[in-house]
Amino acid sequence: MTQLHQDGIKEKIRHRYENLLLDKVKIAEPNHPGELQLKIEKNDLLNRHIFFRQKEHGRYCLLSALYLEVLALGAIASTKGVTKDDLIIFASAAKYTKEKDFYINTSLQGTVHSLGNKRGFHKYSGQLYDSNQQRLAQGEMVAYYIKDNDDISQEVQKQALTIPSSNCKKVANKNSDLKHPDLVITDELFFSSETEAWASYFFPETHICNKGHFPGNPLLMGVLQVTSIEDTVLLWLKERDIRGHITMKVNAKLYKSHYGMIAELKNTELKAWHDVEGIVDQCEVKSVQKVIFKQPLRPKEEIYIHITFLEVQIV
């Protein structure tokens, strides 16, 4: 099997700097999946350590949604790749489960399979493992290729969005010990009830990932849209003073400004720790039945995050 290191990987994907979440890739062959390897150290030369959060005090693990990004990049780099004028856009992910933490200064490897191409949409599946061959995460992804200057928005119905009147104001602490400030993808929780949460987020031109995703054409990463659900749920738990080790099942929708859905997450399971000894306050996605990305988010645009809670349990 042909093996690519980072210089070769950069010939096949547009991602740069922090977003180059691959070290080595083996190109897929007939009846053999593609393979990938990754190790990120505390002071990573590409600055990729920004994608880690502090779990237990002093121990850092990869943000939950970023496992999907690693799988997606592995799928692209080990198969078709892109030309300098192309973009590959991930339209959806499904059957995603995160099973174990991937800690900084450790190694992971994975396999990615092409499941075929239907009407221009390429489907992949993949799994990630730690150095002891314990599975970290798995999932399926669907992507399509376009030219860099093409319109990448799907057909989105433009209709007025009914936003509830604000009944709270819980501002996200972007200077906590949890993670890099730019990786907090919620600014403010402005509505809270037993079954709903609404929050807002403004995507800044200065976001740390803009130079690498993508060079000259910055878009908010799809996995960071998923991360916004974690950050909003954590604010909701704090606003409602729900403490302990909490599990939840939610549905979520992200809207661009006052109209137009940009993403939808169905049957999403989360785990959170709030005021638990030895663990920094945080929330993580454990599984997603399906997430659909409908249109891109560009710098200086705002989104509203709407979460419906189906189950909440303190364990």
Number of C-alpha atoms within 10 A of each C-alpha: 11 10 15 20 13 14 10 13 24 17 15 20 21 22 19 17 17 20 23 21 25 23 17 22 28 21 22 22 13 6 7 13 20 26 25 26 21 16 18 24 15 14 12 14 11 15 16 19 21 21 22 23 23 21 23 14 12 11 12 21 19 20 24 27 25 19 23 24 21 22 28 23 24 31 30 22 27 27 19 12 21 19 14 12 10 16 20 20 16 21 20 19 25 19 14 25 23 21 16 16 17 24 22 21 14 13 16 20 22 24 23 28 22 21 13 11 13 9 6 11 16 20 21 22 22 24 23 27 20 20 11 8 11 12 18 19 25 23 24 23 26 21 19 17 16 15 14 16 10 9 10 17 12 12 9 12 9 10 10 10 14 8 11 11 9 12 10 14 14 17 15 19 14 16 11 12 15 21 20 17 16 17 21 21 25 28 20 21 27 19 20 22 14 10 12 17 23 26 29 22 20 18 19 15 14 11 14 17 22 23 19 18 20 18 14 10 13 18 18 19 20 25 18 17 23 24 22 22 28 24 22 28 27 22 26 24 20 15 17 11 11 16 15 17 16 17 19 19 20 21 19 21 20 26 21 20 18 15 17 19 23 23 22 20 23 17 17 23 20 20 21 24 22 19 16 13 11 10 16 20 22 22 26 22 23 21 24 24 15 18 25 18 21 21 20 20 21 17 16 10 14 17 23 25 26 21 22 16 19 14 11 17 11 13 7
